[in-house]
Amino acid sequence: MVDVVTDTRLRIIEAARTRLLADGYAGLSTRKVAEEAGVPLSQLHYHFGSKGGLIVALFVEENTRLLERQTNMYAQDKPLWQRYEQACDFLEDDLESGYVRVLQELVAAGWSNAEIGAAVLELLGAWIALLTEVAREAERRHGPLGPFTAEELATLIASAFFGSEALLLLGFDRDALPIRSALRRIGVLIREREEAAGAVGAPIVAG
């Protein structure tokens, strides 16, 4: 019985993801989601309570999986610049999978829906916490991060990626803005500073 309940719940979440990517949050219909999942509408309300509850569950599902992926990647014993480059590669995967679209749709929905907004704040906070710990690791290994605290540097990196994702979804690309190359140039800077710090004990970010 538990397996049937779990399967139904996952089918509804996947259907919500499909409809959200196709229709956007504003056009998302719980009836269409139920039809996509092949279940009665009552099952959707039983498992999630409301459209907002369903969307939060979808984001938790997506976010948990990708945060675990990112945590495992940053835990690898590799130079930070190599791990940063992997994060840039992950961005391409997340754009293709639709995760970035789901995230940005939920952020927009959170501006007017307190339930969704609170969930997005909490879940994005986990990404900031991860990046902050990565910055602290760099600080422990190589000394001061130039004029930045670990929290400030993590905020800048997270904001750069989040803003870049929004612009890419709007259609800005290489011909208009060099978004992808700009993000990857940060990795070049990290590599230069990391190698310099390893050689002479210099700070990883220039002051």
Secondary structure, DSSP 8 states (H G I E B T S, - for coil): -HHHHHHHHHHHHHHHHHHHHHHTTTT--HHHHHHHHTS-HHHHHHHHSSHHHHHHHHHHHHHHHHHHHHHHHHTSSS-HHHHHHHHHHHHHHHHHHTHHHHHHHHHHHHTT-HHHHHHHHHHHHHHHHHHHHHHHHHHHHH--BTTB-HHHHHHHHHHHHHHHHHHHHHT--TTT--HHHHHHHHHHHHHHHHHHHHHH---SS--
